[in-house]
Amino acid sequence: MTTTHNDKGLYPQKIYWNPTYEDRELNLEIYFTRVTPDKARQLMRTMDKNRPMRPTQLKKLRESLVMGKWFPNGDVIRLDKFGKLIDGQHRLTTIGEGVQTFDLLTIRGFDSNDIDHLDQNSARTFSDNQKLKGRPNAKQLSEGINFLWRLSQNNLKAESPAGFRQQDLDAAFGSTGVLDDDVVYSIQQTKDPKGNYHSKPITGLRFLLSEHYGRKKTEVFFDRFIYGKDNAHLDKHNPANMLAKKIMSYGNGKPTDITERFKKGVRGDNWVSLYLFEAFQAYLEDKPLKRWVLDKAPILTVEHSYWRKLCSMAKATIAKHEDKYISSLYDTGGKTNG
């Protein structure tokens, strides 16, 4: 790391920093920039792509500015090697709307793809990062991956992976396209009057069950469940038909214990997954489903054997695809298209 002086700026000192990441040397410049409202708007115009603006974050920053509570905490704006903004849009938007001038620490020299590794002032969601990478159906893809990850962690809450964990999951599932067919299927069924189920369990479980029980069997079951194919809807004890009726009764809001159970999950997705898994087991065994074992289950999701089985399957599936991705790095000399 070396230090020189920049006579053109208000702050003459500029630091040159050359850290190494994954055998790649970064040539970074660190300095202060005096940011007027005009300068903020100018920097914003250089930004090629970023996540959508978050109104709550902008409101928070605007209020801090108006009340004189914008503390000089050293927050950084980041530029790529060409001087284009890649991080700091909320702060610069707020400054650009006002009349005050601020001195912001600036780091320049990143590659545009380095945006995934940055510590953002307003954290990017998994969906944001999928969009930045140009993934098709980024929102639904990230939801499907999140759902698998929550199962693998025995996590009932709507929490998303972060940091290196998010990057690993994107490498194993986002960049490889292994979930794409299930994502498209879940989107199509949400637009069909016969379907319109929450996409997360449809994407996640259609993929997960295919991994463990075979693609063809899984596709047949989901088509019977969602679309009533093979005249599944004509047999009242057909597992796929029973599942559709069960979820429909939840959707109609009937004041039953089962309705309350569905509400215990994230939008009911956890309990939907359990009923789907029970119906799928009956389908595999070619047995009619006259009554639900889950109706007699304890109210706590984690206490049921179906939930533990799904968690175990998801954990094994994620490990399998991450190992597969790591093996591919050795085959390609560490180069990826992610």
Secondary structure, DSSP 8 states (H G I E B T S, - for coil): -EEEE-TTSSS-EEEEE--EETTEE--EEEEEEEE-HHHHHHHHHT--------HHHHHHHHHHHHTT-------EEEEETTS-EEE-HHHHHHHHHSS--EEEEEEEEE-GGGGGGS--SS---HHHHHHHTT-TTHHHHHHHHHHHHHHHTT--S-----HHHHHHHIIIIITT-TTHHHHHHHHHHHTSTT----HHHHHHHHHHHHHHH-HHHHHHHHHHHHH-GGGGGG-TT-HHHHHHHHHHHHHTT--SHHHHHHHHSGGGHHHHHHHHHHHHHHHHTT----S-SGGGS-S-GGGSHHHHHHHHHHHHHHHHHHHHHHHHHHHHTT----
